[in-house]
Amino acid sequence: MRHVFTVLVQNEFGVLSRVSGLFSARGYNIESLNVAPTLDPEVSRMTIVSSGDDKIIEQILKQTNKLVTTLKVVETRELPHVQREMVLVKVKAVDAQRAEVLRIVDIFRGHVVDVTSTAYTLEITGDPEKIDTVIELLRPLGIKELVRTGVAAIARGN
């Protein structure tokens, strides 16, 4: 089962390698990793997507909390939250396909961020399932390249 963790860490050299090393040393896979500073420049938020059974998830929480640079770890399943991911997709866009690509972008409230004579570059933001759906709809039209940001998550309310 897929799990999303938010980890507040001290914003200092080597923190990313310590957290990712913790996962790799125990054989846990990181499916997605997103790191950025918070409002406090001395603190960064890591959003990590991993999978495993309840025992593995419990170990990830305990081991990540033990790191000296870790300030707080939360598994988002425990509380109401919002998740978003962004994808940039370069799609073939020739002749009649151009209109179909634009329809899909419009339906999913995306944006065309670049146009050439043979391709559109699209930006789509939403939950991971929405991103997966858009990719599957665009695949038959000819995806040339794509880049996903990974999940960013935040608790709802206070």
C-alpha positions as CSV (number, residue, x, y, z in Angstrom):
1,M,0.0,0.0,0.0
2,R,1.2,3.5,-0.9
3,H,2.0,5.9,2.0
4,V,2.9,9.6,2.0
5,F,5.1,10.9,4.8
6,T,5.8,14.6,5.6
7,V,9.1,15.1,7.4
8,L,10.3,18.4,8.8
9,V,14.1,18.5,9.0
10,Q,16.8,21.0,9.8
11,N,17.8,22.6,6.5
12,E,21.5,21.7,6.5
13,F,24.1,19.9,4.4
14,G,23.7,16.1,4.2
15,V,20.1,15.7,5.6
16,L,18.8,14.4,2.3
17,S,21.5,11.7,2.1
18,R,20.9,10.7,5.7
19,V,17.1,10.3,5.1
20,S,17.4,8.5,1.8
21,G,20.3,6.4,3.2
22,L,18.0,5.3,6.0
23,F,15.5,4.0,3.5
24,S,18.0,2.3,1.3
25,A,19.9,0.6,4.2
26,R,16.7,-1.1,5.2
27,G,15.6,-2.0,1.7
28,Y,12.6,0.4,1.6
29,N,11.9,1.9,-1.8
30,I,11.3,5.7,-2.2
31,E,8.7,6.1,-5.0
32,S,8.7,9.9,-4.8
33,L,10.7,12.5,-3.0
34,N,10.1,16.2,-2.8
35,V,12.2,18.6,-0.7
36,A,11.9,22.4,-0.3
37,P,12.5,25.0,2.4
38,T,9.5,26.1,4.6
39,L,8.7,29.6,5.7
40,D,11.5,29.2,8.3
41,P,14.7,29.1,6.2
42,E,16.3,26.8,8.8
43,V,13.6,24.1,8.2
44,S,12.8,22.0,5.1
45,R,9.8,19.8,4.4
46,M,10.4,16.5,2.8
47,T,7.4,14.7,1.2
48,I,8.3,11.0,0.8
49,V,6.1,8.4,-0.9
50,S,6.9,4.8,-0.1
51,S,5.0,1.5,0.2
52,G,4.8,-1.4,2.6
53,D,2.7,-3.1,5.2
54,D,1.9,-1.7,8.6
55,K,5.1,-3.1,10.2
56,I,7.3,-1.5,7.5
57,I,5.5,1.8,7.8
58,E,5.9,1.8,11.6
59,Q,9.7,1.1,11.2
60,I,10.0,4.0,8.7
61,L,8.3,6.4,11.2
62,K,10.4,5.2,14.1
63,Q,13.7,5.3,12.3
64,T,13.1,8.6,10.6
65,N,12.2,10.1,14.0
66,K,15.5,8.9,15.4
67,L,17.6,11.0,13.0
68,V,19.1,14.0,14.8
69,T,18.1,16.4,12.0
70,T,14.4,15.3,12.1
71,L,12.0,17.7,13.8
72,K,8.7,15.9,13.0
73,V,7.4,13.0,10.9
74,V,3.8,12.4,10.0
75,E,2.2,9.7,7.9
76,T,-0.6,11.6,6.1
77,R,-3.0,8.7,6.3
78,E,-3.4,9.7,10.0
79,L,-5.0,13.0,9.2
80,P,-7.1,15.0,6.6
81,H,-4.7,16.3,4.0
82,V,-4.3,17.6,0.5
83,Q,-1.9,16.1,-2.1
84,R,-0.8,17.5,-5.4
85,E,1.7,16.6,-8.1
86,M,2.7,18.4,-11.2
87,V,3.6,16.9,-14.6
88,L,5.2,18.5,-17.6
89,V,4.4,16.4,-20.7
90,K,5.7,16.9,-24.2
91,V,3.2,15.5,-26.7
92,K,3.2,15.1,-30.5
93,A,0.8,17.6,-31.9
94,V,0.3,17.3,-35.6
95,D,-2.8,17.9,-37.7
96,A,-6.1,16.6,-36.1
97,Q,-4.2,15.5,-33.0
98,R,-3.7,19.1,-32.0
99,A,-7.4,19.6,-31.2
100,E,-7.6,16.3,-29.3
101,V,-4.6,17.3,-27.1
102,L,-6.2,20.7,-26.4
103,R,-9.5,19.0,-25.4
104,I,-7.7,16.7,-22.9
105,V,-5.8,19.7,-21.5
106,D,-9.0,21.6,-21.1
107,I,-10.9,18.8,-19.4
108,F,-8.1,18.3,-16.8
109,R,-7.6,22.1,-16.3
110,G,-4.1,22.0,-17.6
111,H,-2.1,24.6,-19.5
112,V,-0.1,24.6,-22.7
113,V,3.2,26.1,-21.7
114,D,5.1,25.7,-25.0
115,V,4.1,25.2,-28.6
116,T,6.2,24.1,-31.6
117,S,5.2,23.0,-35.1
118,T,5.2,19.3,-34.0
119,A,4.6,19.3,-30.2
120,Y,2.8,20.8,-27.2
121,T,4.4,21.0,-23.8
122,L,1.6,20.7,-21.2
123,E,1.5,21.4,-17.4
124,I,-1.1,19.5,-15.4
125,T,-1.5,19.7,-11.6
126,G,-3.6,17.5,-9.4
127,D,-3.7,14.4,-7.2
128,P,-1.5,11.5,-8.4
129,E,-4.5,9.5,-9.7
130,K,-5.5,12.5,-11.9
131,I,-1.9,12.7,-13.3
132,D,-1.9,9.0,-14.0
133,T,-5.2,9.3,-15.9
134,V,-4.0,12.2,-18.0
135,I,-0.8,10.3,-18.9
136,E,-2.9,7.3,-20.0
137,L,-5.1,9.5,-22.2
138,L,-2.1,11.2,-23.8
139,R,-0.1,8.0,-24.4
140,P,-1.9,7.0,-27.6
141,L,-1.3,10.5,-29.0
142,G,2.4,10.1,-28.6
143,I,4.2,11.3,-25.5
144,K,7.7,12.4,-26.4
145,E,8.9,13.2,-22.8
146,L,7.5,13.7,-19.4
147,V,8.6,14.9,-16.0
148,R,6.7,14.4,-12.7
149,T,7.5,16.5,-9.6
150,G,6.5,14.0,-7.0
151,V,3.9,14.4,-4.4
152,A,3.6,17.5,-2.2
153,A,1.3,17.1,0.8
154,I,0.0,19.3,3.6
155,A,-2.5,18.8,6.4
156,R,-5.9,20.4,6.1
157,G,-7.0,23.1,8.6
158,N,-4.9,24.1,11.6
